[in-house]
């Protein structure tokens, strides 16, 4: 595993320690790692947003007990 060293102000370090503890992380390093991984996941958001917009623009379908019965028969 690689090691990274960053310099931050005491105020930011206290904030990071507080946020890490509140979120259940055992260290600031673990918290920062989680933030980086979450940020990396942001790259799929435009694709996800496009899919959701497409779904919202699709025709409305009434979901009734009969609809589910038909789905079950199809399975």
C-alpha positions in Angstrom: 0.0 0.0 0.0 1.3 3.5 -0.9 1.6 6.2 1.7 0.7 9.8 1.0 1.5 12.8 3.1 -0.5 16.1 3.0 -0.2 19.3 4.9 -3.4 20.9 6.1 -4.1 23.6 8.7 -4.8 22.7 12.3 -8.4 23.9 11.8 -9.0 21.6 8.8 -7.3 18.7 10.6 -9.7 19.2 13.6 -12.6 19.3 11.2 -11.5 16.2 9.4 -11.0 14.4 12.8 -14.5 15.4 13.9 -16.1 14.4 10.6 -14.2 11.1 10.5 -15.3 10.2 14.0 -18.9 11.2 13.4 -19.0 9.0 10.2 -17.5 6.1 12.1 -14.0 6.0 10.6 -11.1 5.0 12.8 -8.8 7.6 11.4 -8.6 10.7 9.2 -6.7 8.6 6.6 -9.6 6.2 6.4 -12.0 9.1 6.1 -9.9 10.7 3.3 -9.7 7.4 1.5 -13.5 7.0 1.6 -13.9 10.6 0.3 -11.6 9.9 -2.7 -13.4 6.6 -3.5 -16.8 8.5 -3.3 -15.4 11.2 -5.6 -14.2 8.6 -8.1 -17.7 7.2 -8.2 -19.0 10.6 -9.3 -17.8 9.9 -12.9 -20.9 7.7 -13.5 -23.3 10.3 -12.4 -23.9 11.9 -15.9 -24.6 8.4 -17.3 -27.0 7.6 -14.4 -28.7 11.0 -14.7 -29.2 10.4 -18.5 -30.8 7.1 -17.7 -33.1 8.5 -15.1 -34.2 11.4 -17.4 -34.9 8.8 -20.1 -37.0 6.8 -17.7 -38.9 9.9 -16.7 -39.7 10.7 -20.3 -41.0 7.2 -21.1 -44.7 6.6 -21.2 -46.6 6.3 -17.9 -47.8 2.8 -17.1 -50.5 2.1 -14.5 -49.3 -0.5 -12.1 -52.3 -2.6 -10.9 -52.6 -6.0 -9.3 -53.4 -7.3 -12.8 -50.1 -5.9 -14.1 -48.2 -7.8 -11.4 -50.2 -11.0 -12.2 -49.2 -10.7 -15.8 -45.6 -10.1 -14.9 -45.6 -13.3 -12.7 -47.1 -15.3 -15.5 -44.4 -14.1 -17.8 -41.7 -15.2 -15.5 
